[in-house]
């Protein structure tokens, strides 16, 4: 059972979201604006926030900036659920640190699936969100996307080694961004190897901090890579 905060000024949306997540066994609380959400997060612990953008008092953009600037909420999983569905809005949402972005109108079953996926991946985030020289774990717990976001947030440099069965891949990171990759047996390289690894539902990772030199073969930032991966997934979703 997880505690989820819903911040939206539309009562009907709040009821739909609360009912869908309650059916999954989660406990929900509802607030109607960003300021009320911030006050609630200051009093109680929540495992995830479902957040609208267009709200009175404090909108979703302002709230996200505040949450990511505070140590106690910097890693709180957040899903934007909003009527703003322009590409620049989605980019802004991920840039501010959102874990997912779902436009309205929405399917309640899809929302529940996305919430459960993020909650599953975030179980080990507290273990891996450290400033140690190395960390390791399972991709089924945290997922490669959130892991890359974490490394980007902490501006890490080093080698991220991924393994799934016979498939092995190394990401070379400099200041939080992947600058090149290497895959066993040739095959996929560069951004394509990243997009492929982001689809791995299972596997292991090991990251070791160290100085990374050499040429930059990948120009895109972590945010740009994750946005492109999200776009590709959306294109193939039935």
Secondary structure, 3 states (H helix, E strand, C coil): CCEEEEECCCHHHHHHHHHHHHHCCCEEEEECCHHHHHHHHHHCCCCEEEECCCCCCCCHHHHHHHHHHCCCCCCCEEEEEECCCCHHHHHHHHHCCCCEEEECCCCHHHHHHHHHHHHHHHCCHHHHCCCCCEEEEEHHHHCHHHHHHHHHHCCCCEEEEEEECCEEEEEEEECCEEEEEEECCCCCCHHHHHHHHCCCCCCEEEEEECCCCCCCCCCCCHHHHHHHHHHHHHHHCC
